[in-house]
């Protein structure tokens, strides 16, 4: 099945709202083996939307639209899509009753009622988090059309609870996917290492880039979940063998989730001393449920005086080597261990930019240290390739620190080969 997504809304084209709908739907379709070949964004213009819909129905088996199902005058997706597909809109009593039940004692206005006029003969996708129902119907030419509301808080549950089961209805095949998460190697070098595996049709193997890391998705289709899982397993093991200890997990979605899990299993605690990352590392750790049992404390020591007072960084070290240095990162990590009593301490100091860099210490130079109270390891992230923004440097520095903790907990070299 070839699918296409049309996201509707002038606010998306103006950049006032980030279009996450396409990503959400694309990931869901990929997970059930539906090929997404086209995606477009169209403003609230009936003529342009009608043309986009007609083109989509010519070349794709499944058209999914997001947005434009609400009560306002510019919400014209249903009307336009139905007209392009040769369907008239009819009043849907059950949807109206559900809408009325959400506003007891309130007279329903005409613009609110507009939401329950749906394409004739469609199946309704319930909206458990909003007022506008979604719908699905098949055109006279056998093309399937699905329409969803735009807000992700409404789209995601409708997609997962109703639309995906609808698409899988009557399909005896089961699709299983596993994600192999990798830190320290980019998508391109990983793709080169697994190029022959990517030629497989079942299971399929595909690498994807993430912010500062990448993952490889292995997907198999079989008559049962167990069989599909069994088909994935040798491919997963082969990828792990080829990529080596850059693989940090299979199906654990983030480094922070993995690190908190490992700390809990080993009964160890962590503390952080951050400068240029401004608490980003501590934030990512404490985003994970249960982190209170393994995270001792986090200090943001931006000023040199605070590095000295709280962490015990020597004044002489700061004078001789500067705040952005291997020596300072080392003393920050060792100092936070002493201050907190944690088993593991992380120190981060660097230049996130966009200003503050020099020829000797450019923007993007970040030193990271890990100490366990007896031994300390220090590494440096240096700028490479195109210039990155401040947010990127801070996020990836936190990721690098988490990977150092992961390596330490797994008994691997704390300082891995730098292949980023």
Buried (B, 14 or more C-beta within 10 A) or exposed (E): EEBBBBBBBBBBBEEEBEBBBBEBBBBBBBBBBBEBEBBBBBBBBBEBBBBBBEBBBEEBBBBBBBBBBBBEEBBBBBBBBBBBBEBEBBEBEEBBEBBBEEEEEEEBEEEBBBBBBBBEEBBBBBBEBBBBBBBBBBBEEEBBBBBBBBBBEBBBBBBEEBBBEBBBEEEEEBBBBBBBBBBBBBBEBBBEBBEEBEEBEEBBBBBEEBEBBBBBBBBBBBEEEEEBBEBBBEBBEBBBEEBBBBBBBBEBEBBBBBBBBBBBEEEBBBBBBBBBBBBBBBBBBBEBEEBEEBBBBBBBBBEBEBBBEBBBBBEEBBEEBBBBBBBBBBBBBBBBBBBBEBBBBBBBBBBBBEEEBEEEBBBBBBBBBBBBBEEBBBBBBEBEEEEBEBEBBBBBBBBBBBBBBBBBBEEBEBBBEEEB
